[in-house]
Amino acid sequence: MPDDMDFMFKPIVLVTGFGPFVNHPVNASWEGVKLINKDEIEKKHNVELVLLEIPVTYENVDEFVPALWETHTPKLMIHVGVSCIAECFTLEMQAHRKGYQRMDYFEKCPANHTCPAEGAIRLHTKLNVERICKEFNDGNSHEDNTKAVASKDAGRYLCEYIYYTSLSVDNTRTLFVHVPDSHVYSAEQTARGLERILHLCLDQLNDDQLAGKMNDANLDDKA
């Protein structure tokens, strides 16, 4: 019997939403995240889905997010936050290390307005965000008025801060999604849209993994 028992455990997919903050006593991100159909995602992709609410403080991000990566080694990490200007699902492509001058829930900013996570001044996700948006929009039914767009401006607040923190750990399997407030999409619409984004991300990761294995096999054949 092999010593490595990892095959007995399903890969973990982590999705976080944010808790309340000023002008958002009920945060649409967490309201949508907590309604995601865990059973459907887990059965289709053979993963364990973990849904977490994160307080809107820089210190909590610094403490919890690296620990989540270390503890769970997720197959995919998706952070979700609300945007008062978003009119649809907004998939962020990048995050910056500096420029965090807005006060958090405890009226604090990070030291020197800089994320302590180590990395370049700007980090990009290696997930193909534009492809995810296209597949999301192409798959819409006539009854579904939701859509997805790509963005390069995550807002220099907790949303971008948590994104940078995770991108600094692994940018090949990290994404941030801004969702509109509840008067634009209901919690149920947000949940259904996030489920579709999850499916598309996991399909893309699986496709890339398969392509990598095929390339390795081709290289072995030529050796």
BAKOLGU-12202 format. One record per residue: residue number from 1; residue in one letter; x, y, z of N, C-alpha, C, CB in turn. Coordinates in steps of 0.02 Angstrom, whole numbers, plus 50000, padded with zeros to 5 digits. Atoms other than C-alpha are relative to their C-alpha. Glycine has a CB too. Layout:
# BAKOLGU-12202
- num; residu; nu; nv; nw; cau; cav; caw; cu; cv; cw; cbu; cbv; cbw
- NUM; A; X; Y; Z; X; Y; Z; X; Y; Z; X; Y; Z
...
***
This chain:
# BAKOLGU-12202
- num; residu; nu; nv; nw; cau; cav; caw; cu; cv; cw; cbu; cbv; cbw
- 1; M; 50043; 49940; 50000; 50000; 50000; 50000; 50045; 50062; 50000; 49951; 50000; 50062
- 2; P; 49955; 49942; 50004; 50075; 50170; 49952; 50001; 50040; 50064; 49979; 50044; 49942
- 3; D; 49994; 49959; 49940; 50140; 50282; 50089; 49961; 50065; 49994; 50073; 50015; 50013
- 4; D; 50034; 49935; 50010; 50064; 50438; 50012; 49925; 49988; 50002; 50021; 50033; 49933
- 5; M; 50072; 50011; 49992; 49884; 50446; 50072; 49960; 50060; 49975; 49983; 49987; 50073
- 6; D; 50035; 49940; 50022; 49841; 50611; 49987; 49940; 49983; 49956; 50047; 50045; 49962
- 7; F; 50054; 50017; 50045; 49730; 50519; 49863; 49934; 49989; 50037; 50018; 49938; 49960
- 8; M; 50061; 50012; 49961; 49607; 50486; 50005; 49963; 50065; 50015; 50017; 49965; 50065
- 9; F; 50029; 49936; 49982; 49572; 50673; 50026; 49984; 50040; 49937; 50047; 50039; 50046
- 10; K; 50020; 49960; 50057; 49477; 50783; 49905; 50035; 50068; 50002; 49923; 50010; 50000
- 11; P; 49972; 49932; 50002; 49557; 50946; 49847; 49950; 50050; 50029; 50019; 50020; 49928
- 12; I; 50042; 49950; 49969; 49491; 51098; 49939; 49995; 50062; 49956; 50027; 50020; 50070
- 13; V; 50012; 49936; 50034; 49413; 51249; 49854; 49974; 50048; 50053; 49948; 49992; 49941
- 14; L; 50017; 49949; 49949; 49402; 51405; 49963; 49968; 50060; 49967; 50062; 50021; 50040
- 15; V; 50033; 49939; 50023; 49280; 51547; 49934; 49986; 50044; 50061; 49934; 49984; 49961
- 16; T; 50011; 49955; 49943; 49278; 51697; 50050; 49956; 50059; 49979; 50066; 50026; 50027
- 17; G; 50037; 49938; 50008; 49156; 51841; 50068; 50017; 50045; 50059; 49923; 49988; 49996
- 18; F; 49984; 49953; 49946; 49173; 51997; 50175; 49939; 50012; 50044; 50024; 50066; 49970
- 19; G; 50052; 49982; 49953; 49074; 52044; 50330; 49979; 50072; 49993; 50024; 49987; 50071
- 20; P; 50027; 49932; 50004; 48987; 52210; 50367; 50055; 50053; 50006; 49949; 50012; 50055
- 21; F; 49958; 49942; 49991; 49072; 52379; 50352; 49959; 50062; 49986; 50064; 49997; 49955
- 22; V; 50037; 49937; 50006; 49025; 52563; 50337; 49960; 50001; 49934; 50049; 50059; 50002
- 23; N; 50047; 49996; 50056; 48874; 52587; 50221; 49979; 49932; 49973; 50031; 50040; 49943
- 24; H; 50020; 50068; 50021; 48860; 52398; 50202; 49989; 49957; 50063; 50054; 49968; 49954
- 25; P; 50013; 50040; 49940; 48784; 52331; 50365; 49985; 49927; 49983; 49942; 50030; 50039
- 26; V; 50007; 50068; 50026; 48736; 52178; 50262; 50041; 49997; 49936; 49924; 49981; 49986
- 27; N; 49953; 50001; 50057; 48877; 52135; 50142; 49975; 49950; 49947; 50071; 49981; 50024
- 28; A; 50026; 50042; 50055; 48813; 52070; 49975; 50047; 49944; 49981; 49985; 50043; 49940
- 29; S; 49953; 50053; 50018; 48972; 51970; 49950; 49988; 49937; 50042; 50073; 50024; 50008
- 30; W; 50011; 50059; 49957; 48945; 51857; 50100; 49930; 49972; 49992; 50013; 50018; 50073
- 31; E; 50069; 50023; 50010; 48757; 51850; 50071; 49996; 49954; 49940; 49952; 50059; 49992
- 32; G; 49999; 50044; 50058; 48792; 51775; 49901; 50041; 49938; 50011; 50026; 50038; 49940
- 33; V; 49955; 50058; 49990; 48938; 51664; 49951; 49967; 49947; 50043; 50065; 50023; 50034
- 34; K; 50028; 50050; 49954; 48843; 51580; 50093; 49942; 49961; 49970; 49977; 50034; 50063
- 35; L; 50054; 50035; 50034; 48704; 51530; 49972; 50024; 49955; 49943; 49949; 50049; 49974
- 36; I; 49973; 50044; 50052; 48820; 51439; 49852; 49982; 49928; 50015; 50078; 50007; 49994
- 37; N; 50020; 50070; 49993; 48761; 51261; 49823; 50063; 49955; 50007; 49956; 49977; 49940
- 38; K; 49939; 50039; 49988; 48904; 51164; 49904; 49996; 49930; 49969; 50012; 49993; 50076
- 39; D; 50006; 50068; 50023; 48836; 50993; 49859; 50011; 49995; 49925; 49931; 49972; 50017
- 40; E; 49994; 50002; 50073; 48825; 51033; 49674; 50073; 50008; 49978; 49957; 50056; 49968
- 41; I; 49930; 49988; 50017; 49002; 51102; 49664; 50043; 49939; 50018; 50027; 50063; 50034
- 42; E; 49959; 50055; 49975; 49075; 50961; 49767; 49991; 49936; 49959; 49984; 49986; 50074
- 43; K; 50013; 50061; 50039; 48991; 50821; 49669; 50027; 50005; 49929; 49925; 49985; 49999
- 44; K; 49979; 49993; 50070; 49030; 50891; 49497; 50076; 49997; 49994; 49974; 50065; 49971
- 45; H; 49927; 49993; 50008; 49214; 50927; 49530; 50040; 49957; 50049; 50019; 50072; 50010
- 46; N; 49966; 50044; 49952; 49254; 50801; 49668; 50048; 50039; 50044; 50038; 49943; 49963
- 47; V; 49961; 49957; 49956; 49315; 50937; 49786; 49961; 50009; 50066; 50015; 50068; 49967
- 48; E; 50033; 49978; 49939; 49278; 50997; 49961; 49997; 50076; 49998; 50037; 49975; 50064
- 49; L; 50009; 49928; 50004; 49206; 51173; 49958; 49994; 50031; 50069; 49938; 50017; 49957
- 50; V; 50000; 49965; 49935; 49242; 51287; 50106; 49981; 50073; 49989; 50070; 49994; 50036
- 51; L; 50025; 49932; 50006; 49146; 51451; 50123; 50014; 50037; 50065; 49924; 50001; 49983
- 52; L; 49979; 49964; 49940; 49214; 51582; 50244; 49983; 50074; 49996; 50075; 49991; 50012
- 53; E; 50011; 49928; 49995; 49166; 51756; 50302; 50062; 50032; 50031; 49936; 50016; 50042
- 54; I; 49939; 49965; 49976; 49315; 51875; 50325; 49981; 50069; 50026; 50053; 50005; 49943
- 55; P; 50013; 49932; 49976; 49303; 52031; 50436; 50036; 50052; 49957; 50022; 50007; 50073
- 56; V; 49972; 49948; 50043; 49338; 52194; 50345; 50055; 50038; 50039; 49945; 50049; 49976
- 57; T; 49942; 49969; 49967; 49505; 52229; 50431; 50064; 49974; 49968; 49999; 49986; 50076
- 58; Y; 49936; 50020; 50029; 49682; 52227; 50364; 50034; 49947; 50043; 50046; 50062; 49993
- 59; E; 49967; 50047; 49955; 49745; 52134; 50518; 49972; 49929; 49992; 49992; 50022; 50072
- 60; N; 50029; 50066; 50009; 49622; 51992; 50492; 50023; 49968; 49936; 49924; 50004; 50001
- 61; V; 49974; 50027; 50063; 49678; 51972; 50312; 50071; 49976; 50010; 49997; 50053; 49944
- 62; D; 49930; 50018; 49988; 49861; 51971; 50367; 50005; 49935; 50039; 50036; 50056; 50037
- 63; E; 49996; 50058; 49956; 49824; 51838; 50497; 49969; 49938; 49969; 49965; 50015; 50066
- 64; F; 50039; 50058; 50021; 49695; 51725; 50416; 50018; 49973; 49931; 49928; 50016; 50002
- 65; V; 49993; 50024; 50069; 49733; 51719; 50230; 50062; 49957; 49990; 50003; 50060; 49953
- 66; P; 49943; 50045; 50006; 49912; 51651; 50237; 49989; 49934; 50037; 50063; 50034; 50027
- 67; A; 50014; 50061; 49962; 49852; 51527; 50369; 49954; 49954; 49960; 49969; 50016; 50068
- 68; L; 50045; 50041; 50041; 49713; 51468; 50253; 50038; 49964; 49945; 49944; 50044; 49968
- 69; W; 49960; 50032; 50051; 49838; 51435; 50115; 50043; 49944; 50029; 50045; 50052; 49965
- 70; E; 49956; 50049; 49970; 49955; 51343; 50231; 49962; 49939; 50025; 50039; 50031; 50058
- 71; T; 50039; 50054; 49971; 49819; 51240; 50313; 49966; 49957; 49947; 49948; 50028; 50047
- 72; H; 50043; 50036; 50047; 49714; 51194; 50162; 50033; 49986; 49932; 49938; 50039; 49989
- 73; T; 49970; 50005; 50066; 49830; 51211; 50010; 49946; 49993; 49946; 50049; 49939; 49997
- 74; P; 50059; 50006; 50044; 49675; 51249; 49905; 50017; 49991; 49927; 49957; 50060; 50008
- 75; K; 49996; 50008; 50073; 49655; 51194; 49726; 49982; 50066; 49966; 49953; 49944; 49975
- 76; L; 50023; 49936; 50026; 49569; 51362; 49698; 49980; 50044; 50058; 49940; 49991; 49950
- 77; M; 50020; 49951; 49949; 49550; 51519; 49804; 49964; 50057; 49964; 50062; 50027; 50040
- 78; I; 50038; 49943; 50028; 49413; 51644; 49758; 49978; 50044; 50058; 49939; 49975; 49959
- 79; H; 50023; 49950; 49953; 49389; 51801; 49860; 49944; 50041; 49967; 50058; 50046; 50023
- 80; V; 50058; 49963; 50026; 49225; 51895; 49840; 49989; 50062; 50044; 49936; 49956; 49998
- 81; G; 50015; 49938; 49964; 49187; 52075; 49889; 49946; 50039; 49963; 50063; 50042; 50008
- 82; V; 50053; 49959; 50030; 49049; 52202; 49857; 50029; 50065; 49973; 49944; 50014; 50051
- 83; S; 49982; 49935; 50028; 49069; 52356; 49748; 49937; 50041; 49989; 50040; 49992; 49934
- 84; C; 50059; 49957; 50007; 48947; 52501; 49756; 49993; 50027; 49929; 50003; 50058; 50049
- 85; I; 50004; 49975; 50069; 48989; 52548; 49576; 49992; 49943; 49949; 50062; 50041; 49984
- 86; A; 50006; 50056; 50047; 48981; 52373; 49501; 49928; 49992; 49976; 50025; 49935; 50033
- 87; E; 50065; 50013; 50029; 48837; 52338; 49384; 49992; 49927; 49981; 49988; 50044; 49939
- 88; C; 50002; 50071; 50016; 48879; 52155; 49359; 50059; 49967; 50036; 50004; 49988; 49923
- 89; F; 49942; 50034; 49972; 49006; 52023; 49412; 50063; 50029; 49968; 49996; 49922; 49989
- 90; T; 49939; 49968; 50025; 49177; 52106; 49397; 50060; 49960; 50023; 50005; 50074; 50025
- 91; L; 49945; 50045; 49985; 49325; 51988; 49388; 50066; 50039; 49994; 50001; 49938; 49953
- 92; E; 49940; 49959; 49997; 49486; 52073; 49441; 50060; 49961; 49974; 50013; 50024; 50072
- 93; M; 49943; 50032; 50031; 49645; 52036; 49345; 50065; 50010; 50038; 50008; 50025; 49930
- 94; Q; 49937; 49984; 49967; 49776; 52114; 49460; 49988; 50035; 50067; 50043; 50045; 49954
- 95; A; 50002; 49965; 49936; 49815; 52188; 49630; 50068; 50032; 50013; 49981; 49952; 50058
- 96; H; 49939; 49963; 49985; 49944; 52313; 49695; 50020; 49991; 50072; 49989; 50075; 49984
- 97; R; 49973; 50008; 49932; 50055; 52304; 49847; 49990; 50063; 50042; 50073; 49982; 49997
- 98; K; 50001; 49937; 49963; 50046; 52489; 49895; 49937; 50041; 49984; 50063; 50041; 49985
- 99; G; 50053; 49952; 50013; 49918; 52628; 49910; 49937; 49990; 50041; 49981; 49997; 49929
- 100; Y; 50059; 50015; 49959; 49801; 52566; 50048; 49991; 50052; 50054; 50006; 49929; 50031
- 101; Q; 50008; 49943; 49955; 49748; 52729; 50129; 49930; 50004; 50031; 50014; 50063; 49963
- 102; R; 50067; 50000; 49972; 49565; 52692; 50166; 49997; 49961; 50065; 49949; 49972; 49949
- 103; M; 50006; 50031; 49935; 49523; 52649; 50346; 49955; 49938; 49997; 49974; 50050; 50051
- 104; D; 50041; 50060; 49997; 49456; 52476; 50385; 49946; 50007; 50053; 50043; 49938; 50014
- 105; Y; 50055; 50000; 49951; 49315; 52427; 50504; 50022; 50027; 50067; 49972; 49929; 50008
- 106; F; 49973; 49976; 49936; 49427; 52468; 50654; 50037; 50067; 49992; 50047; 49948; 50029
- 107; E; 49969; 49936; 50014; 49483; 52633; 50574; 50076; 49997; 50002; 49975; 50052; 50050
- 108; K; 49928; 50010; 50005; 49658; 52568; 50539; 50020; 49991; 49927; 50022; 49940; 50042
- 109; C; 49970; 50013; 50065; 49771; 52563; 50387; 50063; 49958; 50011; 50018; 50067; 49963
- 110; P; 49937; 50037; 49993; 49919; 52448; 50354; 50059; 50048; 50005; 50011; 49952; 49941
- 111; A; 49939; 49959; 49993; 50092; 52516; 50399; 50026; 50022; 49932; 50055; 49962; 50038
- 112; N; 49975; 49972; 50063; 50156; 52630; 50261; 49952; 49990; 49942; 50068; 49970; 49982
- 113; H; 50052; 50011; 50051; 49993; 52594; 50169; 50020; 49945; 49951; 49987; 50065; 49961
- 114; T; 49971; 50052; 50042; 50079; 52437; 50105; 49981; 49931; 50027; 50076; 50007; 49995
- 115; C; 50013; 50069; 49980; 50030; 52253; 50107; 50067; 49967; 50017; 49964; 49961; 49943
- 116; P; 49936; 50031; 49980; 50164; 52155; 50202; 50017; 49937; 49962; 49997; 49984; 50073
- 117; A; 49985; 50059; 50041; 50150; 52006; 50085; 50055; 50017; 49950; 49937; 49974; 49964
- 118; E; 49944; 49987; 50044; 50307; 51989; 49981; 49982; 49986; 49927; 50060; 49957; 50020
- 119; G; 50014; 50008; 50071; 50295; 52013; 49794; 50016; 50064; 49963; 49928; 49980; 49989
- 120; A; 49988; 49942; 50042; 50311; 52134; 49650; 49950; 50055; 50017; 49994; 49981; 49925
- 121; I; 50044; 49943; 49986; 50228; 52305; 49654; 49929; 49986; 49975; 50028; 50063; 49968
- 122; R; 50065; 50018; 50028; 50086; 52230; 49550; 50002; 49926; 49981; 49982; 50044; 49938
- 123; L; 50004; 50071; 50016; 50033; 52048; 49536; 49937; 49986; 49959; 50000; 49957; 50065
- 124; H; 50056; 50019; 50043; 49920; 51969; 49405; 49980; 49928; 50013; 50018; 50010; 49926
- 125; T; 50021; 50069; 49999; 49815; 51813; 49412; 50018; 49967; 49934; 49925; 49994; 50015
- 126; K; 49985; 50037; 50061; 49866; 51680; 49287; 49938; 49964; 49973; 50056; 49951; 50011
- 127; L; 50063; 50024; 50029; 49686; 51623; 49268; 49981; 50046; 49942; 49944; 49998; 50054
- 128; N; 50020; 49961; 50059; 49619; 51679; 49100; 49933; 50033; 50014; 49997; 49956; 49936
- 129; V; 50060; 49965; 49978; 49495; 51807; 49164; 49954; 50017; 49942; 50018; 50063; 50039
- 130; E; 50041; 49981; 50057; 49438; 51867; 48994; 49964; 49940; 49970; 50043; 50034; 49946
- 131; R; 50033; 50062; 50023; 49402; 51688; 48941; 49943; 49980; 50046; 50052; 49943; 49995
- 132; I; 50054; 50017; 49952; 49301; 51658; 49100; 49940; 50045; 49988; 50026; 50007; 50073
- 133; C; 50055; 49953; 50012; 49199; 51815; 49067; 49962; 49983; 49936; 50026; 50072; 49997
- 134; K; 50032; 50016; 50064; 49166; 51766; 48886; 49957; 49937; 50007; 50054; 49990; 49945
- 135; E; 50038; 50062; 49992; 49112; 51590; 48933; 49940; 50012; 50046; 50045; 49944; 50029
- 136; F; 50057; 49984; 49956; 49003; 51660; 49073; 49945; 50034; 49960; 50023; 50046; 50057
- 137; N; 50050; 49962; 50038; 48916; 51781; 48955; 49970; 49960; 49943; 50030; 50064; 49973
- 138; D; 50025; 50042; 50054; 48902; 51658; 48811; 49951; 49948; 50026; 50058; 49965; 49964
- 139; G; 50043; 50052; 49972; 48818; 51534; 48928; 49936; 50026; 50030; 50037; 49962; 50051
- 140; N; 50061; 49971; 49971; 48683; 51655; 48986; 49938; 49978; 49963; 50005; 50076; 50001
- 141; S; 50066; 50012; 50031; 48503; 51607; 48955; 49966; 50067; 49990; 49956; 49952; 50044
- 142; H; 50036; 49938; 50013; 48380; 51736; 48893; 49968; 50027; 50064; 49945; 49988; 49946
- 143; E; 50031; 49978; 49938; 48302; 51742; 49066; 50050; 50027; 50050; 49961; 49943; 50031
- 144; D; 49949; 49980; 49953; 48467; 51776; 49152; 50031; 50066; 49978; 50054; 49944; 50006
- 145; N; 49974; 49934; 50020; 48513; 51960; 49150; 50067; 50016; 50033; 49950; 50054; 50017
- 146; T; 49934; 49988; 49970; 48679; 51938; 49242; 50054; 49995; 49946; 50014; 49950; 50057
- 147; K; 49943; 50005; 50046; 48845; 51962; 49154; 50064; 50010; 50040; 49994; 50053; 49943
- 148; A; 49934; 49994; 49968; 49031; 51965; 49193; 50046; 50041; 49956; 50031; 49930; 50014
- 149; V; 49951; 49959; 50036; 49168; 52089; 49146; 50067; 49994; 50036; 49977; 50074; 49995
- 150; A; 49933; 50000; 49971; 49356; 52095; 49174; 50018; 50071; 50021; 50051; 49972; 49950
- 151; S; 49980; 49935; 49974; 49437; 52236; 49273; 50073; 49999; 50021; 49955; 50021; 50060
- 152; K; 49931; 49993; 49977; 49611; 52300; 49312; 50006; 50049; 50059; 50045; 50024; 49943
- 153; D; 50001; 49954; 49944; 49559; 52413; 49457; 49958; 49971; 50057; 49973; 50070; 49978
- 154; A; 50036; 50033; 49945; 49514; 52320; 49617; 49984; 50047; 50058; 50040; 49942; 50025
- 155; G; 50025; 49952; 49952; 49495; 52479; 49720; 50045; 50022; 50057; 49941; 49974; 50027
- 156; R; 49953; 49981; 49947; 49645; 52489; 49838; 49968; 50002; 50070; 50031; 50067; 49985
- 157; Y; 50029; 50007; 49933; 49542; 52435; 49989; 50007; 49927; 50020; 49924; 50024; 50002
- 158; L; 49992; 50069; 49976; 49516; 52269; 50078; 49994; 49949; 49944; 49949; 49985; 50053
- 159; C; 50008; 50047; 50055; 49462; 52187; 49916; 50066; 49989; 49964; 49946; 50025; 49951
- 160; E; 49936; 50007; 50036; 49625; 52224; 49826; 50054; 49974; 50047; 50021; 50068; 49970
- 161; Y; 49951; 50021; 49950; 49723; 52196; 49986; 49999; 49924; 50010; 49987; 50035; 50068
- 162; I; 50004; 50073; 49991; 49659; 52019; 50011; 50020; 49964; 49935; 49928; 49979; 50021
- 163; Y; 49981; 50030; 50064; 49683; 51984; 49825; 50076; 49998; 49993; 49969; 50040; 49942
- 164; Y; 49927; 49998; 50004; 49865; 52039; 49830; 50030; 49947; 50047; 50026; 50070; 50017
- 165; T; 49974; 50048; 49951; 49893; 51933; 49986; 49999; 49929; 49972; 49960; 50003; 50065
- 166; S; 50005; 50067; 50028; 49832; 51776; 49899; 50040; 49992; 49936; 49928; 49982; 49986
- 167; L; 49960; 50004; 50061; 49913; 51815; 49732; 50074; 49991; 50016; 49991; 50063; 49958
- 168; S; 49930; 50006; 49981; 50079; 51828; 49824; 50017; 49928; 50020; 50017; 50047; 50057
- 169; V; 49989; 50071; 49982; 50056; 51647; 49881; 49999; 49957; 49937; 49946; 49976; 50050
- 170; D; 50005; 50040; 50061; 49999; 51573; 49715; 49952; 50035; 49951; 49977; 49927; 50015
- 171; N; 50043; 49964; 50047; 49935; 51673; 49567; 49973; 49956; 49945; 50039; 50057; 49969
- 172; T; 50027; 50046; 50051; 49897; 51519; 49462; 49930; 49976; 50017; 50047; 49941; 49992
- 173; R; 50066; 50026; 49980; 49740; 51477; 49561; 49965; 50047; 50049; 50009; 49931; 50032
- 174; T; 50031; 49949; 49958; 49680; 51640; 49638; 49960; 50049; 49956; 50053; 50038; 50041
- 175; L; 50043; 49953; 50036; 49538; 51754; 49582; 49963; 50044; 50051; 49950; 49963; 49953
- 176; F; 50044; 49957; 49960; 49444; 51903; 49653; 49941; 50021; 49957; 50038; 50062; 50027
- 177; V; 50061; 49981; 50034; 49264; 51939; 49606; 49964; 50054; 50039; 49953; 49938; 49990
- 178; H; 50043; 49949; 49972; 49174; 52102; 49642; 49928; 49986; 49979; 50023; 50071; 49978
- 179; V; 50071; 50008; 50016; 48986; 52081; 49653; 49965; 50066; 50014; 49968; 49941; 50042
- 180; P; 50037; 49938; 49987; 48860; 52223; 49643; 49958; 49994; 50064; 49954; 50017; 49941
- 181; D; 50041; 50000; 49939; 48753; 52274; 49791; 49933; 49965; 49987; 49989; 50073; 50024
- 182; S; 50060; 50043; 50002; 48591; 52184; 49830; 49943; 50032; 49960; 49977; 49985; 50069
- 183; H; 50053; 49969; 50040; 48482; 52312; 49739; 50011; 49988; 49925; 49996; 50076; 50014
- 184; V; 49985; 50017; 50070; 48568; 52259; 49576; 49988; 49926; 49987; 50073; 50019; 49982
- 185; Y; 50011; 50072; 50002; 48578; 52071; 49601; 49977; 49977; 50069; 50065; 49962; 49978
- 186; S; 50021; 50030; 49937; 48484; 51975; 49734; 50054; 49952; 50025; 49932; 49964; 49992
- 187; A; 49952; 50048; 49973; 48582; 51860; 49849; 49998; 49935; 49961; 49985; 49986; 50075
- 188; E; 50007; 50062; 50038; 48513; 51713; 49749; 50034; 50007; 49931; 49926; 49981; 49991
- 189; Q; 49967; 49988; 50064; 48571; 51789; 49583; 50076; 50000; 50009; 49977; 50067; 49969
- 190; T; 49928; 49998; 49986; 48742; 51823; 49659; 50027; 49930; 50011; 50015; 50044; 50061
- 191; A; 49978; 50068; 49987; 48755; 51644; 49722; 50004; 49959; 49936; 49953; 49966; 50050
- 192; R; 50000; 50039; 50062; 48706; 51569; 49554; 50057; 50022; 49953; 49932; 50007; 49965
- 193; G; 49945; 49976; 50041; 48830; 51680; 49463; 50068; 49978; 50025; 49998; 50075; 49996
- 194; L; 49937; 50024; 49971; 48970; 51636; 49583; 50010; 49926; 49987; 50002; 50015; 50075
- 195; E; 49994; 50072; 50016; 48932; 51452; 49556; 50025; 49990; 49929; 49932; 49965; 50009
- 196; R; 49978; 50007; 50069; 48953; 51474; 49369; 50073; 50020; 49992; 49957; 50043; 49953
- 197; I; 49930; 49980; 50003; 49117; 51566; 49394; 50044; 49946; 50030; 50010; 50067; 50038
- 198; L; 49963; 50056; 49970; 49176; 51425; 49508; 50008; 49944; 49950; 49964; 49975; 50063
- 199; H; 49996; 50054; 50050; 49133; 51296; 49376; 50051; 50016; 49946; 49930; 49988; 49969
- 200; L; 49956; 49981; 50055; 49225; 51393; 49241; 50073; 50001; 50022; 49980; 50069; 49973
- 201; C; 49931; 50000; 49974; 49380; 51418; 49350; 50027; 49929; 50008; 50004; 50037; 50067
- 202; L; 49978; 50068; 49989; 49388; 51235; 49398; 50009; 49963; 49934; 49950; 49962; 50044
- 203; D; 49992; 50031; 50066; 49361; 51179; 49218; 50066; 50023; 49967; 49940; 50018; 49954
- 204; Q; 49938; 49973; 50029; 49503; 51294; 49163; 50061; 49970; 50033; 50002; 50076; 50007
- 205; L; 49943; 50030; 49964; 49620; 51229; 49298; 50009; 49927; 49980; 49989; 50005; 50076
- 206; N; 49996; 50071; 50020; 49578; 51049; 49251; 50026; 49993; 49929; 49932; 49966; 50006
- 207; D; 49975; 50000; 50069; 49607; 51087; 49066; 50075; 50013; 49998; 49962; 50052; 49957
- 208; D; 49929; 49983; 49999; 49775; 51166; 49104; 50041; 49943; 50029; 50012; 50064; 50042
- 209; Q; 49965; 50056; 49970; 49824; 51019; 49214; 50006; 49943; 49950; 49964; 49976; 50063
- 210; L; 49999; 50053; 50051; 49778; 50896; 49076; 50049; 50016; 49945; 49930; 49989; 49971
- 211; A; 49953; 49979; 50053; 49874; 50997; 48947; 50072; 49993; 50024; 49986; 50073; 49979
- 212; G; 49933; 50008; 49973; 50025; 50997; 49062; 50022; 49928; 50000; 50003; 50027; 50070
- 213; K; 49984; 50071; 50000; 50018; 50808; 49080; 50015; 49975; 49930; 49943; 49960; 50032
- 214; M; 49989; 50021; 50069; 50005; 50786; 48892; 50067; 50026; 49975; 49944; 50026; 49954
- 215; N; 49935; 49973; 50020; 50156; 50900; 48865; 50057; 49959; 50031; 50007; 50074; 50021
- 216; D; 49949; 50041; 49967; 50255; 50800; 48993; 50007; 49932; 49966; 49982; 49990; 50074
- 217; A; 49998; 50064; 50034; 50207; 50639; 48905; 50036; 50005; 49932; 49928; 49972; 49991
- 218; N; 49968; 49990; 50065; 50262; 50709; 48737; 50075; 50008; 50008; 49971; 50061; 49965
- 219; L; 49929; 49991; 49988; 50429; 50761; 48811; 50033; 49933; 50018; 50011; 50051; 50056
- 220; D; 49973; 50066; 49984; 50453; 50586; 48883; 50009; 49957; 49939; 49954; 49965; 50049
- 221; D; 49996; 50039; 50062; 50418; 50510; 48712; 50061; 50020; 49958; 49936; 50008; 49960
- 222; K; 49945; 49975; 50041; 50553; 50619; 48635; 50068; 49989; 50034; 49991; 50073; 49985
- 223; A; 49936; 50007; 49963; 50682; 50584; 48770; 50038; 49938; 49977; 49986; 49995; 50076
***
